Amino acid sequence: MDGIQEVIYDKVIDCLENKKMFLDPDLSLIKFSKIVGTNTTYLSNTINQHFNCNFRTLVNQYRIRYAQEALKDGSIQFDHLPAGTGFTSKSSFYDWFQKITGTSPGAFLKNQK
């Protein structure tokens, strides 16, 4: 990892894991690049190379992991999961949940009990 990418990578991790910026429903590549302090090209390249996915997929992976934890501990009511995890629509939440976990949120919750 070169110096610039390492700095960007560290900032991405901090913003997603510590600051939970993935919960912002308006988070975009442009907005995130400004927060990280780089341009969209460097940010996108760093994400592609070090997370093996694009920006949208990375953010949604964090959102779904957060949703899984919320389902396990009951910290967000089931009906509030899409908005509470940064998604702007129920259908997008359900599509990404299925894509990432291989199951629906309801089935996931049922398996937790």
C-alpha positions as CSV (number, residue, x, y, z in Angstrom):
1,M,0.0,0.0,0.0
2,D,1.5,3.3,-1.0
3,G,1.5,6.3,1.5
4,I,-1.4,8.1,0.0
5,Q,-3.6,5.0,-0.1
6,E,-2.7,4.0,3.4
7,V,-3.8,7.4,4.7
8,I,-7.0,7.3,2.7
9,Y,-7.6,3.7,3.9
10,D,-7.1,4.6,7.5
11,K,-9.5,7.5,7.2
12,V,-12.1,5.4,5.5
13,I,-11.9,2.8,8.3
14,D,-12.2,5.5,11.0
15,C,-15.2,7.2,9.3
16,L,-17.0,3.9,8.8
17,E,-16.1,2.0,12.0
18,N,-15.7,4.7,14.6
19,K,-17.8,7.6,13.3
20,K,-20.5,5.3,11.6
21,M,-20.9,7.7,8.7
22,F,-22.6,4.9,6.7
23,L,-25.7,5.8,8.7
24,D,-26.0,9.0,6.8
25,P,-28.6,8.3,4.1
26,D,-27.2,11.2,1.9
27,L,-23.6,9.8,2.0
28,S,-22.2,9.9,-1.5
29,L,-18.8,9.3,-3.0
30,I,-18.4,13.1,-3.4
31,K,-19.4,13.9,0.1
32,F,-17.3,11.1,1.6
33,S,-14.2,12.1,-0.4
34,K,-14.5,15.6,1.1
35,I,-14.8,14.1,4.6
36,V,-11.8,11.9,4.0
37,G,-9.9,14.8,2.4
38,T,-9.2,13.4,-1.0
39,N,-10.8,13.4,-4.4
40,T,-13.3,10.8,-5.7
41,T,-10.7,9.1,-8.0
42,Y,-8.2,8.4,-5.2
43,L,-11.0,7.4,-2.8
44,S,-12.6,5.1,-5.3
45,N,-9.3,3.5,-6.3
46,T,-8.4,2.9,-2.6
47,I,-11.8,1.3,-1.9
48,N,-11.6,-0.9,-5.1
49,Q,-8.1,-2.1,-4.3
50,H,-8.4,-2.6,-0.5
51,F,-12.0,-3.6,0.0
52,N,-12.5,-5.4,-3.4
53,C,-15.7,-3.5,-4.1
54,N,-17.1,-0.1,-5.0
55,F,-18.1,2.7,-2.7
56,R,-21.8,1.9,-2.7
57,T,-21.2,-1.8,-1.9
58,L,-18.8,-0.9,0.9
59,V,-21.2,1.5,2.5
60,N,-24.1,-1.0,2.2
61,Q,-22.0,-3.8,3.7
62,Y,-21.5,-1.7,6.8
63,R,-25.2,-0.8,6.9
64,I,-26.2,-4.5,6.7
65,R,-23.7,-5.5,9.3
66,Y,-25.1,-2.8,11.5
67,A,-28.7,-4.0,10.8
68,Q,-27.7,-7.6,11.7
69,E,-26.4,-6.4,15.1
70,A,-29.5,-4.3,15.6
71,L,-31.7,-7.3,14.9
72,K,-29.6,-9.4,17.3
73,D,-29.7,-7.0,20.2
74,G,-33.1,-5.4,19.4
75,S,-31.7,-1.8,19.4
76,I,-33.8,-0.8,16.4
77,Q,-37.4,-1.9,15.9
78,F,-37.8,-4.1,12.9
79,D,-40.0,-1.5,11.1
80,H,-37.4,1.2,11.5
81,L,-34.4,-0.8,10.2
82,P,-34.2,0.7,6.7
83,A,-34.2,4.3,8.0
84,G,-32.2,3.4,11.1
85,T,-29.4,1.9,9.1
86,G,-29.0,4.6,6.5
87,F,-31.2,3.3,3.6
88,T,-33.5,5.7,1.9
89,S,-36.1,3.0,0.9
90,K,-37.4,-0.3,2.3
91,S,-36.9,-2.1,-1.0
92,S,-33.2,-1.0,-1.2
93,F,-32.7,-2.3,2.3
94,Y,-34.3,-5.6,1.6
95,D,-32.5,-6.1,-1.7
96,W,-29.1,-5.3,-0.1
97,F,-29.8,-7.5,3.0
98,Q,-30.7,-10.4,0.8
99,K,-27.6,-9.8,-1.5
100,I,-25.2,-9.6,1.4
101,T,-26.5,-12.2,3.8
102,G,-28.3,-14.5,1.5
103,T,-31.5,-14.3,3.5
104,S,-34.3,-11.8,4.3
105,P,-34.2,-9.6,7.4
106,G,-37.3,-11.5,8.8
107,A,-35.7,-14.9,8.3
108,F,-32.4,-13.6,9.8
109,L,-34.3,-12.4,12.9
110,K,-36.3,-15.7,13.1
111,N,-33.0,-17.6,13.1
112,Q,-31.6,-15.5,15.9
113,K,-34.4,-16.5,18.3
